[in-house]
Amino acid sequence: MRHAGRRRRLHLLKYASGTQVPNPPEPDKFIGEPLTAAQAEEKCASWGLRLFSPRTQQHLRAAVTAASAAEFAPVNVTGDYTPGVAADSDAAGYLSIMGIYPVTPGLSCESKPLNSEDCPQWAAKPDPQDPDFVMPYWVTDKIFLKEPGTTNCAGCSLYFNWNLDVQPPVLTGYEAINLNGKGWASPHFLCEVGDKLGPPEG
């Protein structure tokens, strides 16, 4: 792997898509606006970032920790939210969509673990600075029956489901949902620096 010899650091940003609504005398309310993976990629790109896609088990674990951290506040396209606005979410929100897409829409690796070794029918978005380099990705080494399914679409994210009753939260499944060619949408997601692989293994 090209980056294996580098010391790696995690570079993430929490994004909360929505509107602040006045709610005097209480703090403003947050009304979420779900975005598809394609729209999330555009928002992340406004900072020179990309929608998060885990490269390794350790990378995903670090993202779960960041998504769950209340002290790590979310932003929107204009900057920080007003203090006191409940715009934050959790791992189930920030990691319900990720930047892993079907290579050929309509094809998949049903009942195979979702990682680049077991499921090459799905892939992380190539780095625009190195488009020929196939990025590794890793979501799980477990099998979820019939998933990822074939009801997928170009540039669409799976819906990732998390159990928040345990800590750290655990992935309990994922589902290919077409939704008129748009895939799953979420008002919360993580942006990342695309050439970072997360914390070193070992």
PLY file of the C-alpha trace (Angstrom):
ply
format ascii 1.0
element vertex 202
property float x
property float y
property float z
element edge 201
property int vertex1
property int vertex2
end_header
0.00 0.00 0.00
1.49 3.29 -1.09
1.00 5.15 2.19
2.00 2.29 4.52
5.30 3.85 5.61
3.85 7.21 6.63
2.85 8.27 10.10
-0.89 8.86 9.76
-3.21 11.29 11.51
-6.98 11.56 11.40
-8.40 14.72 9.83
-12.20 14.90 10.19
-14.89 17.56 10.24
-18.45 17.11 11.52
-21.06 18.62 9.20
-24.65 19.35 10.25
-26.91 20.35 7.36
-29.89 22.41 8.46
-31.34 25.70 9.60
-31.34 27.56 12.91
-34.85 28.64 13.83
-35.43 31.29 16.54
-37.01 29.81 19.66
-37.02 32.56 22.32
-36.33 32.53 25.16
-34.68 29.16 24.55
-31.68 28.66 22.21
-32.45 28.45 18.50
-33.78 25.12 17.25
-31.93 23.07 14.64
-34.05 21.79 11.74
-32.04 19.17 9.85
-31.89 19.05 6.06
-30.94 15.53 4.86
-28.38 15.46 2.06
-27.50 12.58 -0.27
-23.93 11.34 -0.56
-23.51 13.35 -3.79
-24.67 16.51 -2.02
-22.50 15.71 1.00
-19.48 15.36 -1.29
-20.21 18.86 -2.62
-20.45 20.33 0.88
-17.21 18.65 1.96
-15.52 19.86 -1.23
-16.20 23.47 -0.19
-13.42 22.94 2.38
-11.26 20.90 0.03
-12.43 17.73 1.81
-14.45 14.67 0.83
-17.15 12.49 2.39
-15.60 10.10 4.90
-14.73 6.60 3.71
-12.94 4.30 6.18
-9.68 2.78 4.92
-9.04 0.35 7.78
-10.73 -1.00 10.87
-8.66 1.42 12.96
-9.68 4.35 10.75
-13.37 3.53 11.19
-12.95 3.07 14.94
-11.36 6.52 15.21
-14.23 8.05 13.19
-16.80 6.43 15.52
-15.00 8.02 18.48
-14.97 11.44 16.78
-18.63 11.19 15.77
-19.59 10.36 19.36
-17.54 13.16 20.96
-19.78 15.99 22.22
-16.77 18.30 22.53
-16.16 17.96 18.77
-18.81 20.41 17.52
-20.38 20.35 14.05
-20.19 23.14 11.48
-22.22 24.17 8.45
-21.19 25.77 5.18
-21.11 29.24 6.76
-19.13 28.23 9.84
-19.93 27.30 13.43
-23.43 27.03 14.87
-24.49 29.43 17.60
-23.53 28.05 21.04
-26.42 26.20 22.65
-28.02 25.08 19.39
-28.58 21.32 19.50
-27.19 20.65 16.02
-24.95 17.73 17.00
-25.72 14.04 16.48
-23.91 10.74 17.17
-22.28 7.87 15.32
-25.67 6.71 14.02
-26.13 10.14 12.45
-22.65 11.03 11.22
-21.90 7.54 9.92
-25.27 6.71 8.36
-23.76 7.63 4.98
-20.17 7.17 3.84
-18.21 7.72 0.66
-18.26 4.12 -0.59
-20.05 3.57 -3.89
-20.96 0.78 -6.33
-18.40 0.43 -9.11
-21.15 -0.63 -11.52
-24.67 0.39 -10.45
-26.95 -2.63 -10.15
-24.10 -5.03 -9.36
-22.89 -5.95 -5.89
-21.30 -8.59 -3.65
-24.39 -9.74 -1.77
-23.69 -11.53 1.52
-20.00 -10.61 1.45
-18.17 -8.48 4.03
-17.98 -4.84 3.00
-14.29 -4.19 2.46
-12.10 -3.78 -0.60
-10.73 -7.34 -0.45
-14.04 -9.17 -0.15
-16.19 -6.71 -2.07
-14.41 -5.05 -5.02
-17.85 -4.30 -6.51
-17.86 -1.29 -4.16
-15.11 1.30 -3.88
-14.03 4.50 -2.19
-14.07 7.56 -4.43
-10.66 7.95 -6.11
-8.38 10.73 -4.95
-8.53 13.39 -7.70
-4.79 13.97 -7.26
-4.11 10.30 -7.97
-7.16 8.90 -9.83
-5.44 5.68 -10.91
-4.65 4.58 -7.37
-7.37 2.25 -6.05
-8.16 3.38 -2.52
-8.63 0.58 0.01
-11.73 0.70 2.18
-12.95 -1.24 5.23
-16.37 -1.19 6.88
-16.61 -4.70 8.31
-15.39 -8.28 8.06
-18.84 -9.58 9.01
-21.56 -10.83 6.66
-25.02 -9.25 6.54
-27.36 -11.50 4.56
-28.20 -10.23 1.03
-26.29 -7.00 1.63
-24.91 -4.91 0.14
-27.78 -5.41 -2.27
-28.17 -4.65 -5.95
-30.79 -1.90 -5.51
-27.94 0.61 -5.54
-27.26 3.61 -7.75
-24.33 5.63 -9.08
-22.79 7.91 -6.45
-25.24 6.67 -3.81
-24.35 5.69 -0.28
-25.63 2.66 1.54
-27.64 3.29 4.71
-25.43 2.26 7.63
-27.18 1.30 10.88
-25.49 1.53 14.30
-26.29 0.23 17.78
-25.86 3.08 20.25
-26.77 0.96 23.29
-23.17 -0.22 23.53
-20.01 1.86 23.69
-18.31 2.31 21.39
-21.28 2.05 18.99
-21.34 -1.06 16.79
-22.38 -1.42 13.16
-25.46 -3.66 12.99
-26.04 -3.63 9.24
-26.25 -1.69 6.02
-28.71 -1.56 3.17
-28.64 -0.51 -0.48
-31.53 1.89 -0.95
-32.11 3.50 -4.35
-34.63 6.23 -3.47
-35.13 7.42 -7.05
-31.45 7.21 -7.90
-30.30 9.31 -4.95
-29.52 6.77 -2.23
-29.75 7.37 1.49
-29.61 10.93 2.84
-28.59 12.35 6.22
-28.38 15.83 7.76
-25.19 14.74 9.53
-22.00 13.33 8.02
-18.22 13.43 8.34
-15.84 15.13 5.93
-12.21 14.09 5.72
-8.91 14.89 4.10
-8.99 12.30 1.34
-5.37 11.15 1.39
-5.33 10.29 5.12
-5.67 6.66 6.13
-6.33 7.25 9.81
-4.24 6.09 12.78
-1.42 3.61 12.15
-2.12 -0.06 12.59
-0.62 -2.00 15.44
0 1
1 2
2 3
3 4
4 5
5 6
6 7
7 8
8 9
9 10
10 11
11 12
12 13
13 14
14 15
15 16
16 17
17 18
18 19
19 20
20 21
21 22
22 23
23 24
24 25
25 26
26 27
27 28
28 29
29 30
30 31
31 32
32 33
33 34
34 35
35 36
36 37
37 38
38 39
39 40
40 41
41 42
42 43
43 44
44 45
45 46
46 47
47 48
48 49
49 50
50 51
51 52
52 53
53 54
54 55
55 56
56 57
57 58
58 59
59 60
60 61
61 62
62 63
63 64
64 65
65 66
66 67
67 68
68 69
69 70
70 71
71 72
72 73
73 74
74 75
75 76
76 77
77 78
78 79
79 80
80 81
81 82
82 83
83 84
84 85
85 86
86 87
87 88
88 89
89 90
90 91
91 92
92 93
93 94
94 95
95 96
96 97
97 98
98 99
99 100
100 101
101 102
102 103
103 104
104 105
105 106
106 107
107 108
108 109
109 110
110 111
111 112
112 113
113 114
114 115
115 116
116 117
117 118
118 119
119 120
120 121
121 122
122 123
123 124
124 125
125 126
126 127
127 128
128 129
129 130
130 131
131 132
132 133
133 134
134 135
135 136
136 137
137 138
138 139
139 140
140 141
141 142
142 143
143 144
144 145
145 146
146 147
147 148
148 149
149 150
150 151
151 152
152 153
153 154
154 155
155 156
156 157
157 158
158 159
159 160
160 161
161 162
162 163
163 164
164 165
165 166
166 167
167 168
168 169
169 170
170 171
171 172
172 173
173 174
174 175
175 176
176 177
177 178
178 179
179 180
180 181
181 182
182 183
183 184
184 185
185 186
186 187
187 188
188 189
189 190
190 191
191 192
192 193
193 194
194 195
195 196
196 197
197 198
198 199
199 200
200 201
